[in-house]
Amino acid sequence: MTDHKGKLSPLLKQATGITAAKGEGAYIIDPDGRRYLDFTSGIGVTSTGHCHPKVVEAAQKQVATMIHAQATTVMNPRLLELAEKLGELTPDPLNAFFFSNAGTEVAEGAIRLVRQATGRPNIIVFHGGFHGRTMGSLSLTTSSVGLRAGVSPMMGGVVVAPFPHAFHYGWSLEEATDFCLKELDRIFVTYSAPKETAAMLIEPVQGEGGYVPANTRFMQGLRERCDKHGIMLVFDEVQAGFGRSGKFWAHEHFGVTPDAIMIAKGLASGFPISALAASEETMAKGWPGSQGGTYGGNAVAAAAAIATIDVIREEGLVDNAGRMGKRLRDNLDALKKDYPEMADIRGMGLMVGVEMRRGDCPDGERAGNILKECEKRGLLMLRCGPYQEIVRWLPPLIINEQQVDEATGIFEEALKATA
Ligand SMILES: Cc1ncc(COP(=O)(O)O)c(C=O)c1O
């Protein structure tokens, strides 16, 4: 007999055992009233914390005014206002925005735009990158084989180049960067001729692949090659952007301006909205009507995004991410002296990963056990990396010193409990 009571798909797994009845700032509260310090931020989404009063107020007001001002049918004043505000934040000349719902849709939008704008077929991505789960974005994704398994063949025209992950290669940053730039040049003569290459698409700080920042020389090397060959440079700032890295955009750390930016996650504190930014001139090279979608740029999500930007500015949250990120790193660096199994600590701002190893081997089991022990003690965290060996720290940008110290204190207890 089929049970007709609906349930969630068994393919959907939760990283924690928690039911989130309520959210309040940096805390998730379960149905029994137990409070958990949330260092997951809904995978880097709740930038202003859970249910920030200003975001709640803006969304509630919008719900009562206009919910679905369908973007290809009517003009939506909130979306125009959001575009104006975002334009103050994106680098010149990136002042035009295509709004959609999720990060993966922005990746799809980017694929369409770079191919249409250049008339070229190929896109170079970087090994370990994550850009989404729909077929186009998944084809750009090489952070974990589990995501790609069982759904091939992928979209064609994707070329994977190495990313300067020095710790993985066991090289210095200089050596890893030299190698990656050299391989890129080799790709142009062996795999994808420059005149067939539409774009290079890269996360300034790799997220799901293991919290690995790019570096200035590498990013400048990409920019030089793109300029030389008329290739578009696209930065996926879906996870690292919107203040998380300690600068508003993670690419600001490298002094390199892209031709397009992919934006999502932290943009609206939890409401689903995302944006592709490019110059008006570049956008105009795409095909008319190729950007759209039933729900994209929802009015309530746009109102929440406007409020989120205001809160980030008023409360100095980008600076806070930089300062709290430093404190987090200092606390973790101090712990590493006693726990050498914390093999590498890396990241930027409030996007920090601790790679767990046993000897030379990535230790996903240890990382998983640490998360369970943290949860018992009231701290929620996530993992990433191909072996799920990296304990990742991505609290909301409103986090304070006492909460950072409490979290690293709990982490130390978890290290002891799992030794
Ligand atoms: C860098 C990056 N790009 C794209 C995506 C896809 O976003 P979404 O899950 O909203 O489709 C993610 C999600 O984790 C991401 O981290």
The ligand as an ORCA input file, in Angstrom:
! r2SCAN-3c Opt
* xyz 0 1
  C      29.954     30.096     -5.976
  C      28.581     29.547     -6.204
  N      28.009     29.694     -7.410
  C      26.776     29.241     -7.669
  C      26.043     28.574     -6.691
  C      24.675     28.052     -7.003
  O      23.705     28.763     -6.279
  P      22.262     28.147     -6.015
  O      22.418     27.027     -5.059
  O      21.476     29.304     -5.452
  O      21.727     27.713     -7.324
  C      26.593     28.405     -5.421
  C      25.872     27.684     -4.364
  O      26.409     27.234     -3.377
  C      27.909     28.906     -5.170
  O      28.501     28.745     -3.968
*
